[in-house]
Amino acid sequence: MDELSMIRQLLDEPAPSPRVVEAGRQRLRRASTRSAGRIRRPQLWSALALGATGLAAVAVLAVTMLGSGGGSSPGAGPAVVIGGSARSVLLAAAVRAASAPTSGRYWHVRSMSRTTPPRTFGRDEDRYTLEQRSVTESWTTHAGRSWLGRRAWVFPKTARDVAAWRRDGAPSRWCIGRTDTAPPRPICLRTAPGSASLTRFGQDTFQIAEGHDLTFAQLQRLPTRAGALTAWLVRIARRDLDPSAGTAVVNLNVENELSNLLVDFPVPPGVRAAAFRALAGMPDVKSIGPVQDELGRPGVGIEIRSRHAVFVFGGVTVGARSGRLSRTLIIDPRTSRVLADQMRLGRSVEPAIDTLILNAGWTDRRPHRPEFPGAARRAGGTSAA
């Protein structure tokens, strides 16, 4: 089975529960402006951070269309036109979000990302670039206990890289450093099926903004009115930013934090609906019209554009030469599902960070190490790490 077929099977696998809603989470990412203030990407359960220093760095995605996949099925209710302004799309999504199911033992999110480690491998003239793919899953109980599972694997990125990799002896493992844990462990990249992990977190909090962590119970009590939710985020932003930060910088922080509530956090339907409505009223939010994610799922691109040029991803400072940075959420307004979360630097067409959100919702299935795409069916529902 080739890589693209295995990826498509991620969407074809039976849902853990009939109540699971497809869409939602993962990216450990921070962003900050050089002088006007800081934009923080929340680090959900950041204590793990893959247990490593330097591995995340800047993820440069080589975007290729993975062909047409199954589109998201519409939810109940009248049809929603996929088009129009960002406001109309977001308000339509808010209506659907308000009635999302909430039964199940765990809030579960499964996502997939593709990145290119910022270095080459091999020796002398036989040097090549590897692309890393990873499936990440998170689980949170109603009591707030959290787990994170991850499976990652690599392979040569292009046909030229494959040829160089073969001349290098076709290795299946590369160690690139050591973790910052006690005791340190080697950080190694492996070819498929890679390695899988499941970690129980000791500190079950969610970083809404720098220095502002909330428990699961506190997330459930966030404002369900758009105006109140926006005002709360404005207060948090002004507390974190440099006092000289202007309204545009505050708005950009709020817009990103509202997006994070839609993508990353197990908030109740009323809060999620409020986040959609609040984002619909923000000034830097535009619709780029009907689009498809890399699996062919149809949605609408909602873009947040910034003129600030310097950001931090995974601890590495990155500059956009044109002074522009944009974040795009691909949303299915018929279901309120966020299908993808992308960030672009400057005028680049390719996202610097791109995450496909495969599933998000409540489930009764227990936390487990993520399966390799297609492995569950071949191995009767189990997969070796």
MODA-V46375 format. One record per helix or strand of 2 or more residues. SS is the DSSP state (a for helix, b for strand). FROM is the first residue (numbers start at 1). TO is the last residue. Records with the same first field share a line. If there is no record, write none. Layout:
BEGIN
SS = FROM-TO  FROM-TO
END
This chain:
BEGIN
a = 3-12  49-51  86-97  159-167  216-220  226-240  247-263  269-280  375-378
b = 31-32  38-39  106-116  121-123  126-128  130-141  146-156  173-179  186-191  195-200  205-209  212-215  285-292  298-306  310-313  316-319  325-332  337-345  353-363
END
